[in-house]
Amino acid sequence: MASPEHLTAPEHLTAPERVVIIGGGPGGYESALVAAQLGAEVTVVDSDGIGGSAVLTDCVPSKTLIATAEVMTEVADAAELGVVFEDAAGDVASKVKVDLAKLNARVLRLAAEQSADIARRLEREGVTVVRGRGRLSTAPAGAHQVEVTTADGVEQVLEADTVLLATGAAPRTLPSAQPDGERILTWEQVYGLTEVPQSLIVVGSGVTGAEFASAYLALGIDVTLVSSRDRVLPGEDADASAVLEDVAKRRGMQVLSKSRMESVTREGDTVTVTLTDGRSVTGSHCILALGSIPNTADLGLEAAGVATDEGGFIKVDKVSRTSTRGIYAAGDCTGVLMLASVAAMQGRIAMWHVLGDAVAPLDLRKVSSNVFTAPEIATVGCSQKAVDDGEIVAEVVMLKLAGNPRAKMQGVHDGFVKLFCRPGTGTVVGGVVVGPRASELIHPISIAVAEKLTADQVAQVFTVYPSMSGSIAEAARRLHNV
């Protein structure tokens, strides 16, 4: 594989006329827009719908569901702010419930509308979309071919100077835990539910499992979270996951830590999750959140010389090149970092590189991410674990939101802002925000990390009073003279 340090595309590839992209998700459609903008002739081969799983079955649907869950959380906490709900007779309402059929209909409608919006944008920019499954084919030296089988079985071959693979990933399942689409579900299948589950078991405490467990708990459903690790969200900031787990338990979630799933079975309307230690948990429904596997089978990778790792993920460098000249890859099929924003950036970088535009390699240290739980957890840059393990030297300040005046007004008791900066220079190298809308609050810290601002520079920027963002400036002020 070529070295990622060489960021100038080879001269004979600076203006290829034909770019073929396999996959219509964020990595695919964003790269298509860049390629079209730079004058290429672009074809997207799409089998599952423009927008991919991010728009149709994963990110957009789940965050739409979570938006309703957030409203339910606010309603549940409204009494503290002096808001009382009454029924028609004037009596205090004792319960708020969700109409799951209506909620899921809205989820699917918004996903379809978003997909259609993206498709119209591609059409306006002159991108050709071919509905079908694509795979790499043998081509003469210096060229590439993509075989396409359309939905009605027609086969065609597309000639390409450059190919981008953006085929995504799918929910991982196990032989002992097979979804039936009715009561044992992957996260892509939950939007078919029309009746509220009596009790829900979520297997897996990573980002996906934590998000769904948190959302359905807020919707008034009894939730049990089965975690094989010693804490929820083992890959996130430990202080953040501790806050989330504390809030979840306080709101009634049962969290089974260090509990590895052995099997999931169904008998009638009852689902049983059996653990490796012999215990079992029963519920009416179960969501499997066991990770993802790349959609790289039958893509013709081996014959094309495209290297994959042991998990089947396509190996790429920091400008999205694979081991085969002229073939790039972006998104979840690469396993680099499974975020829609990263997939989109990988795709853009690939097209900027191959078409000779200005390009910088992917820098994961600048990636901001968010876990859409209640409260949300947002992170960017270096982590507490990296500091604790001695991988980076940094000063750390953490401020609880309970002391923030706006948080007090809004009845927010849980969460914090944490900043990391380098001693001596004071450069901000990372941050964590836990609280409502943390996905929005992380942005000024992301700018600081990306632009190498110092804590003093962040501290000296005006913030609105009162505001949650005031805690970011206050944390920065406490890092003065470190």
C-alpha positions as CSV (number, residue, x, y, z in Angstrom):
1,M,0.0,0.0,0.0
2,A,1.3,3.5,-0.8
3,S,2.4,5.6,2.0
4,P,-0.2,8.0,3.4
5,E,2.4,10.8,3.6
6,H,2.2,11.2,-0.2
7,L,-0.8,13.5,-0.5
8,T,-0.5,14.5,-4.1
9,A,-2.4,12.3,-6.5
10,P,-0.4,10.7,-9.4
11,E,-0.4,13.0,-12.4
12,H,-2.2,10.6,-14.7
13,L,-5.1,10.4,-12.2
14,T,-5.6,14.1,-11.6
15,A,-8.7,14.3,-13.9
16,P,-10.3,10.9,-14.4
17,E,-13.5,11.2,-16.4
18,R,-15.2,8.2,-14.8
19,V,-15.8,7.6,-11.1
20,V,-17.9,4.6,-10.0
21,I,-19.0,4.5,-6.4
22,I,-20.5,1.3,-4.9
23,G,-22.8,2.2,-2.1
24,G,-25.1,5.2,-1.6
25,G,-24.5,5.9,2.1
26,P,-22.7,9.0,3.5
27,G,-19.3,7.7,2.2
28,G,-20.9,7.2,-1.2
29,Y,-23.1,10.2,-1.8
30,E,-20.8,12.7,-0.2
31,S,-17.9,11.5,-2.4
32,A,-20.2,11.6,-5.4
33,L,-21.0,15.3,-4.8
34,V,-17.3,16.2,-4.5
35,A,-16.4,14.3,-7.6
36,A,-19.2,15.9,-9.6
37,Q,-18.2,19.3,-8.3
38,L,-14.7,18.7,-9.6
39,G,-15.9,17.8,-13.0
40,A,-15.9,14.0,-13.0
41,E,-18.5,11.7,-14.6
42,V,-19.9,10.0,-11.6
43,T,-22.1,6.9,-11.2
44,V,-23.4,5.6,-7.9
45,V,-24.4,1.9,-7.7
46,D,-26.9,1.7,-4.9
47,S,-28.8,-1.4,-3.7
48,D,-30.4,-0.4,-0.5
49,G,-31.6,3.2,-1.0
50,I,-29.8,6.5,-1.2
51,G,-28.5,7.5,2.2
52,G,-27.7,3.9,3.1
53,S,-28.3,2.5,6.6
54,A,-27.3,5.8,8.2
55,V,-30.4,7.4,6.7
56,L,-32.8,4.5,6.3
57,T,-32.2,2.1,9.2
58,D,-29.7,3.4,11.6
59,C,-28.6,7.0,12.4
60,V,-31.6,9.1,11.2
61,P,-34.3,6.6,12.4
62,S,-32.7,6.0,15.8
63,K,-32.1,9.7,16.5
64,T,-35.7,10.5,15.5
65,L,-36.9,7.9,18.0
66,I,-34.5,9.4,20.6
67,A,-36.0,12.9,19.9
68,T,-39.4,11.6,21.1
69,A,-37.7,9.9,24.1
70,E,-36.1,13.3,25.0
71,V,-39.6,14.9,25.0
72,M,-40.8,12.1,27.3
73,T,-37.9,12.8,29.7
74,E,-38.6,16.5,29.8
75,V,-42.3,15.7,30.5
76,A,-41.3,13.3,33.3
77,D,-39.1,16.0,34.9
78,A,-41.6,18.9,34.3
79,A,-43.1,18.8,37.8
80,E,-39.8,20.1,39.2
81,L,-40.2,23.2,37.0
82,G,-43.8,23.8,38.2
83,V,-45.5,22.2,35.2
84,V,-48.5,20.1,36.1
85,F,-50.6,18.1,33.6
86,E,-54.3,17.7,34.0
87,D,-56.9,15.6,32.3
88,A,-60.2,16.8,31.0
89,A,-61.8,16.6,34.4
90,G,-59.2,18.8,35.9
91,D,-57.5,16.0,37.8
92,V,-53.7,15.7,37.8
93,A,-52.7,13.3,35.0
94,S,-51.0,10.2,36.4
95,K,-49.4,8.9,33.3
96,V,-48.0,9.9,29.9
97,K,-47.7,7.2,27.3
98,V,-46.2,6.9,23.8
99,D,-48.1,5.8,20.7
100,L,-45.4,3.6,19.3
101,A,-47.1,2.9,16.0
102,K,-47.4,6.7,15.3
103,L,-43.8,7.2,16.5
104,N,-42.4,4.6,14.2
105,A,-44.5,5.8,11.2
106,R,-42.9,9.2,11.7
107,V,-39.5,7.7,12.0
108,L,-39.8,5.8,8.7
109,R,-41.4,8.8,7.0
110,L,-38.6,11.2,7.9
111,A,-36.0,8.6,6.9
112,A,-37.6,8.2,3.5
113,E,-37.9,12.0,3.0
114,Q,-34.2,12.4,3.9
115,S,-33.3,9.7,1.4
116,A,-35.4,11.4,-1.3
117,D,-33.8,14.8,-0.6
118,I,-30.3,13.4,-1.1
119,A,-31.3,11.6,-4.3
120,R,-32.7,14.8,-5.7
121,R,-29.4,16.6,-4.8
122,L,-27.4,13.9,-6.7
123,E,-29.7,14.3,-9.7
124,R,-29.3,18.1,-9.7
125,E,-25.5,17.7,-9.6
126,G,-25.5,15.3,-12.6
127,V,-24.7,12.1,-10.7
128,T,-26.1,8.9,-12.3
129,V,-27.6,6.5,-9.9
130,V,-27.9,2.8,-10.9
131,R,-30.1,0.6,-8.7
132,G,-28.5,-2.7,-8.2
133,R,-25.6,-4.6,-6.6
134,G,-22.1,-3.8,-7.7
135,R,-18.9,-5.8,-7.5
136,L,-15.3,-5.4,-8.8
137,S,-14.6,-7.2,-12.1
138,T,-11.4,-8.1,-13.9
139,A,-10.4,-5.2,-16.2
140,P,-7.4,-4.4,-18.5
141,A,-4.3,-3.0,-16.7
142,G,-4.8,0.6,-15.7
143,A,-8.6,0.5,-15.7
144,H,-11.4,-0.8,-13.6
145,Q,-14.7,-2.4,-14.2
146,V,-17.8,-2.8,-11.9
147,E,-20.3,-5.5,-12.6
148,V,-23.8,-4.4,-11.7
149,T,-26.8,-6.7,-11.3
150,T,-30.0,-4.7,-11.2
151,A,-33.1,-5.6,-9.1
152,D,-34.8,-7.1,-12.2
153,G,-31.7,-9.3,-12.9
154,V,-30.2,-7.3,-15.7
155,E,-26.4,-7.3,-15.8
156,Q,-24.2,-4.5,-17.0
157,V,-20.6,-3.5,-16.8
158,L,-19.4,0.0,-15.9
159,E,-16.0,1.2,-17.0
160,A,-14.1,3.3,-14.4
161,D,-10.9,5.1,-13.9
162,T,-11.5,5.2,-10.2
163,V,-13.7,3.1,-7.9
164,L,-14.8,4.0,-4.4
165,L,-16.2,1.2,-2.2
166,A,-18.7,2.5,0.4
167,T,-20.8,-0.6,1.1
168,G,-21.2,-0.1,4.8
169,A,-21.8,-2.7,7.5
170,A,-24.7,-4.7,8.9
171,P,-25.8,-5.8,12.4
172,R,-23.8,-8.7,13.8
173,T,-25.8,-11.7,14.9
174,L,-24.8,-15.1,16.4
175,P,-26.0,-18.6,15.7
176,S,-27.3,-18.7,19.3
177,A,-29.1,-15.4,19.0
178,Q,-30.9,-15.1,15.7
179,P,-33.4,-12.3,15.1
180,D,-36.9,-13.2,14.0
181,G,-38.0,-9.6,13.2
182,E,-40.9,-9.8,15.7
183,R,-39.6,-10.1,19.2
184,I,-35.9,-10.8,18.7
185,L,-34.7,-7.8,16.8
186,T,-31.6,-6.1,15.4
187,W,-31.5,-2.3,15.7
188,E,-32.6,-2.1,12.1
189,Q,-35.9,-4.0,12.8
190,V,-37.3,-2.1,15.8
191,Y,-39.2,0.4,13.6
192,G,-41.7,-2.3,12.7
193,L,-43.1,-2.4,16.2
194,T,-46.6,-1.0,16.6
195,E,-47.3,-2.1,20.2
196,V,-45.3,-1.0,23.2
197,P,-43.1,-3.9,24.5
198,Q,-44.1,-4.9,28.1
199,S,-40.5,-5.5,28.9
200,L,-37.4,-5.1,26.8
201,I,-34.0,-6.7,27.1
202,V,-31.1,-5.0,25.3
203,V,-28.0,-7.2,24.8
204,G,-24.9,-5.1,24.4
205,S,-23.8,-2.0,26.2
206,G,-21.8,-0.2,23.5
207,V,-23.1,2.9,21.9
208,T,-26.0,1.3,20.0
209,G,-27.2,-0.7,23.0
210,A,-26.9,2.2,25.4
211,E,-28.8,4.5,23.1
212,F,-31.7,2.1,22.6
213,A,-31.9,1.1,26.2
214,S,-31.9,4.8,27.3
215,A,-34.5,5.7,24.7
216,Y,-37.0,2.9,25.4
217,L,-36.6,3.5,29.1
218,A,-37.7,7.1,28.6
219,L,-40.7,5.9,26.6
220,G,-41.9,4.2,29.7
221,I,-40.8,0.6,29.0
222,D,-39.1,-1.7,31.5
223,V,-35.6,-2.1,30.3
224,T,-32.9,-4.6,31.2
225,L,-29.4,-4.0,29.8
226,V,-27.1,-7.0,29.5
227,S,-23.5,-5.9,29.5
228,S,-20.5,-8.3,29.2
229,R,-18.2,-5.5,30.5
230,D,-17.9,-4.0,34.0
231,R,-19.6,-0.8,32.9
232,V,-21.9,0.6,30.3
233,L,-20.1,2.2,27.3
234,P,-16.7,0.7,28.0
235,G,-15.2,2.6,25.1
236,E,-16.2,6.0,26.4
237,D,-14.9,8.3,29.1
238,A,-15.2,6.4,32.4
239,D,-16.6,9.5,34.3
240,A,-19.2,9.9,31.6
241,S,-20.3,6.3,31.6
242,A,-20.6,6.4,35.4
243,V,-23.0,9.3,35.2
244,L,-25.1,7.6,32.5
245,E,-25.3,4.4,34.4
246,D,-26.3,6.2,37.6
247,V,-29.0,8.1,35.8
248,A,-30.3,5.0,34.1
249,K,-30.5,3.0,37.3
250,R,-32.2,5.9,39.1
251,R,-34.8,6.0,36.4
252,G,-35.5,2.2,36.8
253,M,-33.2,0.5,34.3
254,Q,-31.8,-2.9,35.4
255,V,-28.2,-3.1,34.4
256,L,-26.5,-6.5,34.4
257,S,-22.8,-5.9,34.4
258,K,-20.2,-8.6,33.7
259,S,-23.0,-10.7,32.2
260,R,-22.2,-12.4,28.9
261,M,-25.0,-13.6,26.7
262,E,-25.0,-17.3,25.7
263,S,-28.2,-17.5,23.8
264,V,-31.5,-15.7,23.0
265,T,-34.6,-17.9,22.5
266,R,-38.3,-17.3,22.1
267,E,-41.3,-19.2,23.2
268,G,-44.6,-17.6,22.2
269,D,-44.6,-14.1,23.5
270,T,-41.7,-14.6,25.9
271,V,-38.0,-14.0,25.0
272,T,-35.4,-15.6,27.2
273,V,-31.8,-14.4,27.3
274,T,-29.6,-17.1,28.9
275,L,-26.3,-16.0,30.3
276,T,-23.0,-17.9,30.4
277,D,-23.2,-18.2,34.2
278,G,-26.5,-20.1,34.0
279,R,-28.8,-17.1,34.9
280,S,-31.6,-16.1,32.6
281,V,-33.6,-13.0,31.9
282,T,-37.1,-12.9,30.4
283,G,-38.9,-10.2,28.6
284,S,-41.4,-9.6,25.8
285,H,-38.8,-8.3,23.3
286,C,-35.0,-8.3,22.9
287,I,-32.8,-6.0,20.9
288,L,-29.4,-7.4,19.8
289,A,-26.7,-4.8,19.8
290,L,-23.7,-7.0,19.2
291,G,-21.6,-4.9,16.9
292,S,-21.3,-4.7,13.1
293,I,-19.8,-6.8,10.3
294,P,-18.7,-5.2,7.0
295,N,-20.6,-5.6,3.8
296,T,-17.5,-6.8,1.9
297,A,-18.5,-10.4,0.9
298,D,-18.8,-11.0,-2.8
299,L,-17.3,-7.7,-3.8
300,G,-14.5,-9.2,-5.8
301,L,-11.9,-7.8,-3.5
302,E,-9.5,-10.7,-3.5
303,A,-9.4,-10.9,-7.3
304,A,-8.8,-7.1,-7.5
305,G,-6.0,-7.3,-4.9
306,V,-7.9,-5.2,-2.3
307,A,-6.6,-6.2,1.1
308,T,-8.9,-6.8,4.1
309,D,-8.2,-7.4,7.8
310,E,-9.2,-10.5,9.8
311,G,-12.7,-9.1,10.3
312,G,-13.3,-8.5,6.6
313,F,-12.8,-4.7,6.8
314,I,-11.1,-3.1,3.9
315,K,-7.7,-1.7,4.7
316,V,-7.2,1.9,3.8
317,D,-4.6,4.7,4.4
318,K,-5.4,8.2,5.6
319,V,-6.5,9.4,2.2
320,S,-8.8,6.4,1.7
321,R,-6.6,4.4,-0.7
322,T,-6.8,0.6,-0.7
323,S,-3.9,-1.7,-1.6
324,T,-5.0,-1.5,-5.3
325,R,-4.2,1.5,-7.3
326,G,-7.3,3.5,-8.3
327,I,-9.6,1.8,-5.8
328,Y,-10.6,3.7,-2.7
329,A,-12.9,2.9,0.2
330,A,-14.8,4.9,2.8
331,G,-17.2,4.3,5.7
332,D,-18.1,1.4,7.9
333,C,-16.7,-1.2,5.4
334,T,-13.3,0.1,6.4
335,G,-13.8,-0.1,10.1
336,V,-11.8,3.1,10.7
337,L,-14.4,4.7,13.0
338,M,-18.1,3.9,12.5
339,L,-19.6,7.3,12.3
340,A,-21.5,8.8,9.4
341,S,-19.4,12.0,9.7
342,V,-16.2,9.9,9.3
343,A,-17.6,8.0,6.4
344,A,-18.5,11.2,4.6
345,M,-15.1,12.8,5.3
346,Q,-13.3,9.6,4.0
347,G,-15.3,9.8,0.8
348,R,-14.6,13.5,0.3
349,I,-10.9,13.0,1.0
350,A,-10.8,10.2,-1.5
351,M,-12.2,12.3,-4.3
352,W,-10.1,15.4,-3.4
353,H,-7.1,13.2,-3.6
354,V,-7.8,11.3,-6.8
355,L,-9.0,14.4,-8.6
356,G,-6.0,16.5,-7.6
357,D,-7.7,19.0,-5.3
358,A,-6.1,20.3,-2.0
359,V,-6.4,17.5,0.5
360,A,-5.3,16.7,4.1
361,P,-5.2,13.2,5.5
362,L,-7.9,12.0,7.9
363,D,-7.0,13.0,11.4
364,L,-9.1,11.0,14.0
365,R,-7.9,13.3,16.8
366,K,-10.2,16.0,15.4
367,V,-13.3,13.8,15.2
368,S,-16.1,14.7,17.5
369,S,-18.6,12.0,18.4
370,N,-21.8,11.8,20.5
371,V,-23.7,9.1,22.3
372,F,-27.4,10.0,22.1
373,T,-28.4,8.7,25.6
374,A,-30.0,10.7,28.4
375,P,-27.8,12.5,29.2
376,E,-25.9,12.7,26.0
377,I,-22.1,12.1,26.0
378,A,-19.9,14.0,23.5
379,T,-16.2,13.7,23.1
380,V,-13.4,15.0,20.9
381,G,-9.6,14.7,20.9
382,C,-7.6,12.9,23.6
383,S,-9.2,10.8,26.2
384,Q,-8.9,10.4,30.0
385,K,-7.7,6.9,29.4
386,A,-4.9,8.1,27.2
387,V,-3.8,10.6,30.0
388,D,-4.1,7.9,32.7
389,D,-2.1,5.4,30.6
390,G,0.7,8.0,30.0
391,E,0.1,8.1,26.2
392,I,-0.2,11.9,26.4
393,V,0.7,14.5,29.1
394,A,-2.3,16.8,29.8
395,E,-3.8,18.8,32.6
396,V,-7.5,18.0,33.2
397,V,-10.3,20.1,34.6
398,M,-13.8,18.8,35.2
399,L,-16.8,21.0,36.1
400,K,-20.2,19.5,37.1
401,L,-23.2,21.1,35.3
402,A,-25.1,21.1,38.6
403,G,-23.2,24.4,39.4
404,N,-24.2,26.0,36.1
405,P,-26.9,28.7,36.5
406,R,-28.7,27.7,33.3
407,A,-28.6,24.1,34.3
408,K,-30.3,25.0,37.6
409,M,-33.0,26.9,35.8
410,Q,-33.7,23.9,33.5
411,G,-33.6,21.3,36.3
412,V,-30.5,19.7,35.0
413,H,-28.7,17.9,37.8
414,D,-26.4,15.4,36.0
415,G,-23.5,15.9,33.7
416,F,-20.2,17.8,33.4
417,V,-17.7,19.5,31.1
418,K,-14.1,18.2,31.0
419,L,-11.2,19.8,29.2
420,F,-7.7,18.5,28.5
421,C,-4.8,20.8,27.7
422,R,-1.1,20.5,27.3
423,P,1.0,21.9,30.2
424,G,3.3,24.7,29.2
425,T,1.6,25.6,25.9
426,G,-1.9,25.4,27.3
427,T,-3.1,24.0,24.0
428,V,-6.6,22.3,24.2
429,V,-6.2,18.7,23.1
430,G,-9.6,17.2,24.0
431,G,-12.8,17.5,25.9
432,V,-15.9,15.6,27.1
433,V,-19.4,17.0,27.6
434,V,-22.1,15.1,29.4
435,G,-25.6,16.7,29.6
436,P,-28.6,17.7,27.5
437,R,-27.6,18.6,23.9
438,A,-24.0,17.6,24.5
439,S,-23.8,17.1,20.7
440,E,-24.2,20.8,20.3
441,L,-22.0,21.9,23.3
442,I,-19.0,19.9,22.0
443,H,-18.6,22.1,18.9
444,P,-16.6,25.0,20.5
445,I,-14.2,22.4,22.0
446,S,-13.9,20.7,18.6
447,I,-12.9,24.0,17.1
448,A,-10.4,24.5,19.8
449,V,-8.9,21.1,19.2
450,A,-8.9,21.4,15.4
451,E,-7.4,24.9,15.4
452,K,-4.9,24.2,18.3
453,L,-6.4,27.0,20.5
454,T,-5.1,27.5,24.0
455,A,-7.2,27.3,27.1
456,D,-6.7,31.1,27.6
457,Q,-8.0,31.8,24.1
458,V,-11.1,29.7,24.8
459,A,-11.6,31.4,28.1
460,Q,-11.4,34.9,26.6
461,V,-14.2,34.3,24.1
462,F,-17.5,35.8,25.3
463,T,-20.3,33.3,26.3
464,V,-23.9,34.2,26.9
465,Y,-25.0,34.4,30.5
466,P,-26.7,32.3,31.6
467,S,-25.8,29.4,29.3
468,M,-24.5,25.8,29.4
469,S,-21.6,26.9,27.2
470,G,-20.5,29.1,30.1
471,S,-19.2,26.0,31.8
472,I,-16.8,25.5,28.9
473,A,-15.3,28.9,29.3
474,E,-15.1,28.5,33.1
475,A,-13.3,25.2,32.7
476,A,-10.8,26.9,30.4
477,R,-10.3,29.7,32.9
478,R,-9.4,27.1,35.5
479,L,-6.6,25.8,33.2
480,H,-4.9,29.2,33.2
481,N,-1.2,29.1,33.9
482,V,-1.0,25.2,33.8
